[in-house]
């Protein structure tokens, strides 16, 4: 009913529509008068021929004759009667079968369809709209962001200047407005001063235009812009962007962080307040063959195992969970705790072999820069000669990664890790299978563009898969909510949540968070107290406590659905 009301509002608000409706009513009025006049004339012609009919019969005869149905049950036999019948018949053909449909379509149906389209893709937001996120373009990153916003019950609006595209997006259940993001008046219609964020996610030049235009309208709006080129970062900031995200650089560095570096040291992948999250391989360490209880990592070193990776599969740890040679432990603790772990375990599984990076695009080059920062040797392969940097001391190799000789030249035979960073998921799956067959114990970290290919990459042999879209969406969401969401791998996150009245006053055991959502609480952060890592089940949650959880993307959605007010 609300949608019908908005259609009627758009329909009758247009002055031209009001004029058209009046014209249509006039035409219907003329048609009605003609019908009444013919019905009256019918009786005079019938009397001329000596026939006697009721008034209802007259109305009946005129309507069946004008509509060309002509049942033939009432006929005239004189020339006058037949001439009258022909006049009524031709009038019906002209007015009912020709003029009425065109008049109805022109003055009512077409405006009504336009009103429907305007209701589905309006030209402005409702005045009471507040706290919404304005998104200027739909792509893989913003699509993932919209899913996250919906999960957290945050209002958003998507801008699309093309009406047909806007209607198509509306049919796909996106909240869309048919406005040009580069038009100054657009931001008045969007009530941009009431918005919580503007996300400029188009090309660098369009993003600059959007940022500059919106900033002129509002000094306070938080503007996040994406940039493909490093040179655009400063320009976008000068235009007024609060944050500029280079998605290729973000993904490249995230992929590089997942590289365990050929040793048993803890590799930090993120932190939430004082809680540091790291990953470590147990290859060649004394931990192999022990369960978590026997390892006594918490008692001896203070670190907590909050998860275990087994060839791309994440396992929630239990005391009797076995540690295998190919296990990768996800550790949580303070900086001091992780340093203690390194002091004991870093002597194991030492390897100076370079990491092989396949693909020297933006993501691959960002991963290489991150390797340089961590002082990890690497070789980067690409078949595009324009991407090969000859001055990089032989670290860039020209060739096709599907060629075994090229991989051998890059040192795959001795390498402990390979990063597959091309933008083509099919190529990445192909190379994952190839590298896994060539070296079964290799750590393979792959990039994915589409979520549907993540499971395929894991089945092909990838240890970790990370996507451009999820990393970008997570980065933007962190800025919006001022949160620390850590993406461990595609589909698995560590996120925090402030306790409200729904969880306040009950214990972790009573909350049934694990049973309802599949997420696990790994820490509780209370004001004026030290963060409690791996809290006991009887820990009672207090209002404004901050809990840190680990879980899948679907688990996070279930958590927000069950516990977000």
TAMOWO-V43101 format. One record per residue. N is the residue number from 1. SS is DSSP state (H for helix, E for strand, - for the rest). Layout:
n->[N | N]
ss->[SS | SS]
This chain:
n->[1 | 2 | 3 | 4 | 5 | 6 | 7 | 8 | 9 | 10 | 11 | 12 | 13 | 14 | 15 | 16 | 17 | 18 | 19 | 20 | 21 | 22 | 23 | 24 | 25 | 26 | 27 | 28 | 29 | 30 | 31 | 32 | 33 | 34 | 35 | 36 | 37 | 38 | 39 | 40 | 41 | 42 | 43 | 44 | 45 | 46 | 47 | 48 | 49 | 50 | 51 | 52 | 53 | 54 | 55 | 56 | 57 | 58 | 59 | 60 | 61 | 62 | 63 | 64 | 65 | 66 | 67 | 68 | 69 | 70 | 71 | 72 | 73 | 74 | 75 | 76 | 77 | 78 | 79 | 80 | 81 | 82 | 83 | 84 | 85 | 86 | 87 | 88 | 89 | 90 | 91 | 92 | 93 | 94 | 95 | 96 | 97 | 98 | 99 | 100 | 101 | 102 | 103 | 104 | 105 | 106 | 107 | 108 | 109 | 110 | 111 | 112 | 113 | 114 | 115 | 116 | 117 | 118 | 119 | 120 | 121 | 122 | 123 | 124 | 125 | 126 | 127 | 128 | 129 | 130 | 131 | 132 | 133 | 134 | 135 | 136 | 137 | 138 | 139 | 140 | 141 | 142 | 143 | 144 | 145 | 146 | 147 | 148 | 149 | 150 | 151 | 152 | 153 | 154 | 155 | 156 | 157 | 158 | 159 | 160 | 161 | 162 | 163 | 164 | 165 | 166 | 167 | 168 | 169 | 170 | 171 | 172 | 173 | 174 | 175 | 176 | 177 | 178 | 179 | 180 | 181 | 182 | 183 | 184 | 185 | 186 | 187 | 188 | 189 | 190 | 191 | 192 | 193 | 194 | 195 | 196 | 197 | 198 | 199 | 200 | 201 | 202 | 203 | 204 | 205 | 206 | 207 | 208 | 209 | 210 | 211 | 212 | 213 | 214 | 215 | 216 | 217 | 218 | 219 | 220 | 221 | 222 | 223 | 224 | 225 | 226 | 227 | 228 | 229 | 230 | 231 | 232 | 233 | 234 | 235 | 236 | 237 | 238 | 239 | 240 | 241 | 242 | 243 | 244 | 245 | 246 | 247 | 248 | 249 | 250 | 251 | 252 | 253 | 254 | 255 | 256 | 257 | 258 | 259 | 260 | 261 | 262 | 263 | 264 | 265 | 266 | 267 | 268 | 269 | 270 | 271 | 272 | 273 | 274 | 275 | 276 | 277 | 278 | 279 | 280 | 281 | 282 | 283 | 284 | 285 | 286 | 287 | 288 | 289 | 290 | 291 | 292 | 293 | 294 | 295 | 296 | 297 | 298 | 299 | 300 | 301 | 302 | 303 | 304 | 305 | 306 | 307 | 308 | 309 | 310 | 311 | 312 | 313 | 314 | 315 | 316 | 317 | 318 | 319 | 320 | 321 | 322 | 323 | 324 | 325 | 326 | 327 | 328 | 329 | 330 | 331 | 332 | 333 | 334 | 335 | 336 | 337 | 338 | 339 | 340 | 341 | 342 | 343 | 344 | 345 | 346 | 347 | 348 | 349 | 350 | 351 | 352 | 353 | 354 | 355 | 356 | 357 | 358 | 359 | 360 | 361 | 362 | 363 | 364 | 365 | 366 | 367 | 368 | 369 | 370 | 371 | 372 | 373 | 374 | 375 | 376 | 377 | 378 | 379 | 380 | 381 | 382 | 383 | 384 | 385 | 386 | 387 | 388 | 389 | 390 | 391 | 392 | 393 | 394 | 395 | 396 | 397 | 398 | 399 | 400 | 401 | 402 | 403 | 404 | 405 | 406 | 407 | 408 | 409 | 410 | 411 | 412 | 413 | 414 | 415 | 416 | 417 | 418 | 419 | 420 | 421 | 422 | 423 | 424 | 425 | 426 | 427 | 428 | 429 | 430 | 431 | 432 | 433 | 434 | 435 | 436 | 437 | 438 | 439 | 440 | 441 | 442 | 443 | 444 | 445 | 446 | 447 | 448 | 449 | 450 | 451 | 452 | 453 | 454 | 455 | 456 | 457 | 458 | 459 | 460 | 461 | 462 | 463 | 464 | 465 | 466 | 467 | 468 | 469 | 470 | 471 | 472 | 473 | 474 | 475 | 476 | 477 | 478 | 479 | 480 | 481 | 482 | 483 | 484 | 485 | 486 | 487 | 488 | 489 | 490 | 491 | 492 | 493 | 494 | 495 | 496 | 497 | 498 | 499 | 500 | 501 | 502 | 503 | 504 | 505 | 506 | 507 | 508 | 509 | 510 | 511 | 512 | 513 | 514 | 515 | 516 | 517 | 518 | 519 | 520 | 521 | 522 | 523 | 524 | 525 | 526 | 527 | 528 | 529 | 530 | 531 | 532 | 533 | 534 | 535 | 536 | 537 | 538 | 539 | 540 | 541 | 542 | 543 | 544 | 545 | 546 | 547 | 548 | 549 | 550 | 551 | 552 | 553 | 554 | 555 | 556 | 557 | 558 | 559 | 560 | 561 | 562 | 563 | 564 | 565]
ss->[- | H | H | H | H | H | H | H | H | H | H | H | H | - | H | H | H | H | H | H | H | H | H | H | H | H | H | H | H | H | H | H | H | H | H | H | H | H | H | H | H | H | H | H | H | H | H | H | - | - | - | - | - | - | H | H | H | H | H | H | H | H | H | H | H | H | - | - | - | - | - | - | - | - | - | - | - | - | H | H | H | H | H | H | H | H | H | H | H | H | H | H | H | H | H | H | H | H | H | H | H | H | H | H | H | H | H | H | H | H | H | H | H | H | H | H | H | H | H | H | - | E | - | - | - | - | - | - | - | - | - | - | E | E | E | - | - | - | - | H | H | H | H | H | H | H | H | H | H | H | H | - | - | - | - | E | E | E | E | - | - | - | H | H | H | H | H | H | H | H | H | - | - | - | - | E | E | - | - | - | - | - | - | - | - | H | H | H | H | - | - | H | H | H | - | - | E | E | E | E | - | - | - | H | H | H | H | H | H | H | H | H | H | H | H | H | H | - | - | - | - | - | E | E | E | E | - | - | - | - | - | H | H | H | H | H | H | H | H | - | - | - | E | E | E | - | H | H | H | H | H | H | H | H | H | H | H | - | - | - | - | - | - | - | - | - | E | E | E | E | E | E | - | - | E | E | E | E | E | E | E | - | - | - | - | - | - | - | - | - | E | H | H | H | H | - | H | H | H | H | H | - | - | E | E | E | E | E | E | E | - | - | E | E | E | - | - | - | - | - | - | E | - | - | - | - | - | E | E | E | E | E | E | - | H | H | H | H | H | H | H | H | H | H | H | - | - | - | - | - | - | - | - | - | E | E | E | E | - | - | - | H | H | H | H | H | H | H | H | H | H | H | H | - | - | - | - | E | E | E | E | E | - | - | H | H | H | - | - | - | - | - | - | - | - | E | E | E | - | - | - | - | - | H | H | H | H | H | H | H | - | - | - | - | - | - | E | E | E | E | - | - | - | - | H | H | H | H | H | H | H | H | H | H | H | H | H | H | - | - | - | - | E | E | E | E | E | E | - | - | H | H | H | H | H | H | H | H | H | H | - | - | - | E | E | E | E | H | H | H | H | H | H | H | H | H | H | H | H | H | H | - | - | - | - | E | E | E | E | - | - | E | E | E | E | E | E | E | - | - | - | - | - | - | - | - | E | H | H | H | H | - | H | H | H | H | H | - | - | E | E | E | E | E | E | - | - | - | - | - | - | E | E | - | - | - | - | - | - | E | - | - | - | - | - | E | E | E | E | E | E | E | H | H | H | H | H | H | H | H | H | H | H | - | -]
